[in-house]
Amino acid sequence: MKKMETYLIYCFICANMLFAGQLFSQTKYTKADVREMFPSNTKDLWINYLSGTLDDKHVADMIIGTDGHTCKGLYTMRSSNTTFFFDGEDRDHQLRLVELTANGRTSGFIYGNYDGEKFYGQWMNGDKNLSLPFQLRIVNSFDNYIPAKCHHSRWQRIFAGSIDDKPVRLHIQRDKQLYSMTLYEGGHKTKDVFIGDGSRVELLEFKIENSVLSRKWATIDTSNLDKLDIIYLDDNNYEVSSTLKAEAILDYECYEYADYYSKLESIRPLSKHKKFDIFIENSLKKWLTENIEKLKNTNQEEIGTKDRWIQEANSWVEVDLFLDDIISGTIYMQTSWSPVTEKKAFIFDLKNGKEIILQDIFDNKFASKSYFDLLISDQKENTKWSPEVKNWIEKQKFDFVTLSDEGILFKTPFSTIYGEKEILVPYTSVAAHIKNKNLLKDILIK
């Protein structure tokens, strides 16, 4: 299934959520509608189209008018076509606005700076106990604004190639401005962490001693992650460049939805392995379907002015291990109306395109279940937990199993009080029983 086909499936699944039009008009507004909000004799009135995001993820389209003193307008959540209106003051580009529903009831507040080109500010609910960033820029048409790829600042790549005639593999993970790197060279692996500056092209200096990357720099063009350039100076101080190519790719995409009452975000990893992408999609589909139905059945007559974004649903995937042939992690699904966070741990064999269980990585002579049951029981008893946590731990099963770079992780269910706890079993303790050494070759080396 191609990426666009997968995205369309997400949109189709969530299309039934668009019930917000029953609360608010779905009229397509223009500058003329905002012009009519002002007295006909208003002078020096500037009206613009702006597009951007609320809470850094929910796309909003705004029509804003100001005469330098009074500011009026509206904005529409693109995912649900729900429109809100606003009215307030403009003092030296500082806006203080009241958000209003279609029938004129106060539903929130908007504060920020608007210089005629961009608006940077905060949205707040009626009680002012929830504050979210609101950022928009001027556009000629709402159709011209295509939001940046969801979570484009989060990805993983495994680059491979030769530097100074030596084979090198470099695993880089990006999470916003944090870059984590694992270098595989000569049968050894070395880790390092870098802080980027958010530029389109990041220049990161390696400080690993006794390595082929010593005194070299990685040039990461975030607009083209198919390759990684390594630059350095030769003995004559001439700049030399080597290129590593991306052999394994992991990006993240999301679906976002927001109306008056609810907001939802679902983030998932996206690879070039069709069967894995479908596996993740299917794992989230039931959760999405059930919660869409929940939102559809909301009694709209009971929604009040203080119920703005009172319900929230989120799902995401934490990846513990990403290699050429295997990926492992946990899917999390939670809502504001349930105290339970659903979890699904997985180990996926990318080479053969299927989910596997822990026993599959061991030979048949190794009774992995009984071995790990005894080990976990011993760890639960002897680990120094606090008394409160220990009482909780005694009742928990460590049934959520994933592979990580350091070993096998056994995790508890997620608790709103204690979070989740884990027990790590190093690969070295069971390496003799691992069936396919090639499958885990990158994590079995030191």
C-alpha positions in Angstrom: 0.0 0.0 0.0 1.5 3.3 -1.1 1.9 6.2 1.3 -0.9 8.2 -0.3 -3.2 5.2 -0.2 -2.5 4.7 3.5 -3.2 8.4 4.2 -6.5 8.3 2.3 -7.5 5.3 4.4 -6.9 7.3 7.6 -8.9 10.2 6.1 -11.7 7.8 5.2 -11.8 6.1 8.6 -12.0 9.5 10.3 -14.4 11.2 7.9 -17.3 10.3 10.0 -16.0 12.5 12.8 -17.1 15.6 10.9 -20.3 16.1 12.8 -19.3 19.5 14.1 -21.3 21.1 11.3 -24.4 20.3 13.3 -23.1 22.8 15.9 -21.8 25.5 13.6 -22.5 26.7 10.1 -20.2 25.3 7.4 -20.3 28.4 5.3 -17.2 29.2 3.3 -16.3 32.6 4.7 -14.5 35.4 2.8 -13.0 38.8 3.6 -16.4 40.4 2.9 -17.9 38.6 5.9 -15.2 40.1 8.2 -15.7 43.5 6.6 -19.4 43.4 7.6 -18.4 42.9 11.2 -17.1 46.5 11.3 -19.1 49.8 11.0 -19.4 50.8 7.4 -17.4 54.1 8.0 -14.4 52.3 9.5 -11.2 53.7 8.0 -7.8 52.1 7.4 -9.2 48.6 7.8 -6.9 45.8 6.9 -8.2 42.3 6.3 -6.0 39.3 5.6 -6.1 35.5 5.2 -3.8 33.6 7.6 -3.1 29.9 7.9 -1.2 27.9 10.5 -1.6 25.6 13.5 -3.2 25.6 16.9 -1.4 23.4 19.5 1.4 22.9 16.8 -0.7 20.3 15.0 -4.3 21.3 14.3 -4.5 23.3 11.1 -6.5 26.6 11.3 -7.5 29.1 8.6 -8.2 32.6 9.8 -9.7 35.8 8.3 -8.6 38.7 10.5 -9.5 42.4 10.3 -8.0 45.3 12.2 -8.1 49.1 12.0 -5.2 49.4 14.5 -7.6 49.7 17.4 -10.3 47.1 17.0 -9.8 43.5 15.8 -12.5 41.2 14.5 -12.6 38.0 12.5 -13.0 34.3 12.5 -11.0 31.1 12.1 -11.9 27.6 11.0 -10.4 24.3 12.1 -9.7 22.7 8.7 -10.1 19.1 9.8 -13.7 19.6 11.0 -14.8 22.8 9.3 -15.8 24.2 12.7 -15.7 28.0 12.8 -15.1 30.3 15.7 -15.4 34.1 15.8 -13.4 36.6 17.7 -13.6 40.3 18.8 -11.3 42.5 20.8 -8.6 45.1 20.8 -5.4 45.8 18.9 -2.9 47.9 20.8 0.4 48.4 19.0 0.1 45.0 17.3 -0.8 43.3 20.6 -4.1 41.5 20.3 -6.5 40.7 23.2 -9.4 38.8 21.8 -12.5 37.0 23.0 -13.4 33.8 21.1 -17.1 33.4 20.4 -19.3 30.6 19.1 -21.7 31.2 16.2 -24.5 32.2 18.7 -22.2 34.7 20.5 -21.2 32.7 23.6 -17.7 33.1 24.9 -15.7 29.9 24.4 -12.1 31.1 24.9 -9.5 33.9 24.6 -6.7 34.6 22.1 -3.7 36.7 23.0 -0.6 37.5 20.9 1.3 39.7 18.4 0.0 40.4 14.9 2.2 42.5 12.6 0.1 42.2 9.5 2.2 39.3 8.2 2.1 36.7 11.0 0.4 36.0 14.3 2.2 34.4 17.2 0.2 33.9 20.4 -1.7 31.7 22.7 -5.2 30.3 22.7 -6.8 29.9 26.2 -10.0 28.2 27.2 -12.8 30.0 29.1 -11.4 29.2 32.6 -7.8 30.1 31.4 -6.5 26.9 32.8 -5.6 25.5 29.3 -3.2 27.4 27.1 -2.0 26.3 23.6 0.3 28.0 21.1 -1.4 29.6 18.1 0.8 30.4 15.1 -0.3 31.6 11.7 1.1 33.5 8.7 -0.5 35.5 5.9 -1.5 33.6 2.7 -3.1 34.7 -0.6 -5.5 31.8 -0.4 -6.1 29.0 2.2 -5.5 26.5 -0.6 -1.9 27.8 -0.8 -1.2 26.6 2.7 0.0 23.0 2.9 1.0 22.1 6.4 4.5 20.7 7.0 4.6 17.0 7.3 3.3 16.0 10.7 6.2 15.5 13.1 8.7 16.1 10.3 11.3 16.8 13.0 11.2 13.2 14.1 12.8 10.4 12.1 15.3 7.6 12.0 17.8 6.7 9.3 20.5 4.0 8.9 23.2 5.3 6.6 25.9 3.1 5.1 29.0 3.5 2.9 32.8 3.9 3.1 35.0 6.6 4.7 38.7 6.4 4.2 38.1 3.0 2.5 36.6 1.7 5.7 33.0 0.4 5.8 30.8 2.4 8.1 27.2 2.2 9.3 25.6 5.2 11.1 22.2 5.0 12.8 20.8 8.5 13.4 17.6 9.3 15.3 16.2 12.8 15.4 13.6 14.1 18.0 13.2 17.8 17.4 16.7 19.3 17.9 18.2 16.2 19.6 20.2 13.9 17.3 21.2 10.5 18.7 23.8 8.5 16.8 25.2 5.0 16.9 28.3 4.3 14.8 29.1 0.7 13.7 32.7 0.4 12.7 35.1 -2.5 12.7 32.9 -4.8 14.8 32.3 -2.2 17.5 29.6 0.4 18.1 29.9 3.8 19.6 27.1 6.2 20.7 27.0 10.0 20.7 24.4 12.8 21.1 24.2 16.1 19.3 22.0 19.2 19.7 21.1 20.8 16.4 20.0 24.4 15.8 16.9 23.7 13.8 18.4 24.8 10.4 17.4 23.1 7.2 21.0 21.9 6.9 22.5 20.7 10.2 26.3 20.5 10.6 27.3 18.2 13.5 30.9 17.6 14.6 31.9 14.1 15.6 34.1 14.0 18.7 34.7 10.2 18.9 38.3 9.5 19.5 40.1 6.6 17.7 37.3 6.5 15.1 37.1 7.0 11.3 34.8 9.9 12.1 37.2 11.7 14.4 37.5 15.4 13.5 34.9 15.1 10.8 31.4 16.6 10.4 28.1 15.2 9.3 26.1 17.5 7.0 22.4 16.6 7.3 20.1 18.2 4.7 16.8 17.7 6.3 15.0 18.3 3.0 16.8 15.2 1.5 17.4 12.4 4.0 18.3 9.8 1.3 22.0 10.5 2.0 24.4 11.9 4.5 27.5 13.8 3.6 30.7 13.5 5.8 33.1 16.3 5.3 36.7 16.8 6.7 40.0 18.4 5.8 42.8 16.3 4.4 46.5 16.7 5.2 46.7 19.6 2.8 43.7 21.3 4.4 41.5 20.6 1.4 37.9 19.8 2.1 37.0 16.2 1.3 33.5 14.8 1.3 32.2 11.2 1.5 28.6 10.2 1.1 26.7 7.6 3.0 23.4 6.4 1.6 20.2 5.7 3.6 19.6 1.9 3.7 16.7 1.9 6.2 14.1 4.7 6.7 11.6 5.4 9.4 9.4 8.5 9.3 6.3 9.5 11.3 2.9 10.6 10.0 -0.2 11.6 11.8 -3.9 12.3 11.6 -5.2 15.3 13.5 -8.8 16.3 14.2 -10.3 19.1 16.2 -13.8 20.5 16.6 -15.5 22.4 19.4 -15.6 19.6 21.9 -12.9 17.2 21.0 -9.4 16.9 19.6 -7.6 13.8 18.4 -4.1 13.0 17.2 -2.7 9.7 16.0 1.0 9.4 15.3 2.6 6.3 13.7 5.9 5.3 12.2 6.0 4.9 8.4 8.7 2.8 6.7 9.3 1.6 3.2 8.1 -1.9 4.3 4.6 -2.2 3.1 3.6 -5.1 5.4 4.9 -3.3 8.5 3.0 -0.1 7.6 -0.2 -2.1 7.2 0.4 -3.9 10.4 0.7 -0.6 12.3 -2.4 0.8 10.5 -4.4 -2.3 11.4 -3.3 -2.1 15.0 -4.7 1.4 15.4 -7.8 1.0 13.3 -10.0 -0.6 16.0 -9.0 2.2 18.5 -9.8 4.9 15.9 -13.1 3.4 14.9 -14.3 3.0 18.5 -13.4 6.5 19.5 -14.8 8.0 16.4 -18.1 6.4 17.3 -17.7 7.7 20.9 -17.3 11.3 19.6 -20.2 10.9 17.1 -22.6 9.9 19.9 -21.7 12.9 22.1 -25.0 14.5 23.2 -24.6 17.9 21.6 -27.3 19.5 23.8 -25.1 18.9 26.8 -22.1 20.7 25.4 -21.6 24.1 27.2 -19.3 27.0 26.9 -16.8 25.4 29.3 -16.6 22.2 27.3 -14.2 23.6 24.8 -11.7 20.8 23.9 -12.8 19.0 27.1 -12.2 15.6 25.4 -8.9 14.4 24.0 -7.7 11.2 22.4 -4.1 10.3 21.5 -2.3 7.3 20.1 1.4 7.0 19.3 4.2 4.5 18.8 7.4 4.4 20.8 10.1 2.5 18.9 12.7 0.8 21.1 14.7 -0.9 18.3 15.0 -0.1 14.6 17.4 -2.1 12.4 17.6 -3.2 8.7 15.7 -6.4 9.4 13.7 -5.8 12.6 11.7 -3.2 14.4 10.2 -3.4 17.9 8.3 -1.0 20.1 5.0 -0.3 21.8 1.7 1.2 20.6 0.0 3.5 23.1 -3.7 4.5 23.0 -5.4 6.8 25.5 -8.4 9.0 25.9 -9.5 11.6 28.5 -12.6 9.6 29.2 -10.9 6.4 30.2 -8.3 5.9 33.0 -6.8 3.0 31.1 -4.0 3.4 28.6 -4.1 0.6 26.0 -0.8 -0.9 25.0 0.4 -3.3 22.3 4.0 -4.4 22.2 5.4 -5.8 19.0 8.4 -7.4 17.4 8.3 -7.2 13.6 10.5 -9.1 11.3 10.9 -6.6 8.4 12.8 -9.1 6.2 10.0 -11.7 6.2 7.2 -9.1 6.6 5.5 -10.5 9.7 5.1 -10.0 13.4 7.0 -12.5 15.6 7.0 -13.5 19.2 10.0 -13.6 21.6 10.5 -17.3 21.3 11.0 -16.9 17.5 14.4 -15.4 18.0 15.6 -18.4 20.1 16.3 -22.0 19.2 13.7 -24.6 20.0 15.8 -26.1 22.8 15.5 -22.9 24.8 12.3 -22.7 27.0 12.2 -18.9 26.9 8.9 -18.4 28.7 9.8 -20.4 31.8 13.3 -18.9 31.9 12.0 -15.3 31.7 9.1 -16.0 34.1 11.6 -17.0 36.8 14.0 -14.2 36.0 11.2 -11.5 36.2 9.9 -13.0 39.5 13.3 -12.7 40.9 13.8 -9.2 39.7 10.5 -8.1 41.1 11.5 -9.4 44.5 15.0 -8.1 44.6 14.9 -4.7 42.8 14.8 -1.8 45.2 11.4 -0.2 44.5 9.9 2.3 46.9 7.3 0.7 49.2 4.3 2.2 47.2 5.7 1.0 43.9 6.6 -2.4 45.2 3.1 -3.0 46.4 1.9 -2.1 42.9 4.6 -4.1 41.1 3.7 -7.3 43.0 0.3 -7.3 41.3 1.7 -6.6 37.8 2.7 -8.8 35.0 5.5 -7.8 32.8 3.7 -9.0 29.7 4.7 -6.2 27.2 7.9 -7.4 25.6 10.0 -5.5 23.1 13.6 -5.6 21.9 15.9 -2.7 22.5 19.5 -1.8 21.6 20.7 -2.9 25.0 18.5 -6.0 25.6 15.0 -7.5 26.0 12.5 -5.2 27.7 9.7 -6.6 29.8 7.2 -3.8 30.7 4.2 -3.4 33.0 0.8 -2.0 31.9 0.7 1.8 32.1 -0.5 3.4 35.3 -1.7 7.0 35.7 0.0 6.9 39.2 3.2 4.9 38.7 3.6 5.2 34.9 5.2 2.0 33.6 8.1 0.0 34.9 10.5 -2.2 33.0 13.0 -5.0 33.5 15.9 -5.2 31.1 17.5 -8.5 30.3 20.9 -8.0 28.5 21.4 -10.0 25.3 24.7 -11.3 26.7 22.8 -13.5 29.2 20.9 -15.3 26.4 23.1 -14.8 23.4 24.0 -18.5 23.2 20.3 -19.4 22.6 19.6 -16.8 19.9 18.8 -18.7 16.7 19.5 -16.1 14.0 22.7 -14.3 14.9 22.5 -12.3 11.7 19.1 -11.0 12.6 20.5 -9.2 15.7 24.0 -8.8 14.5 24.1 -5.1 15.1 23.1 -5.3 18.8 25.1 -8.4 19.7 28.4 -6.5 19.2 29.9 -4.3 21.8 
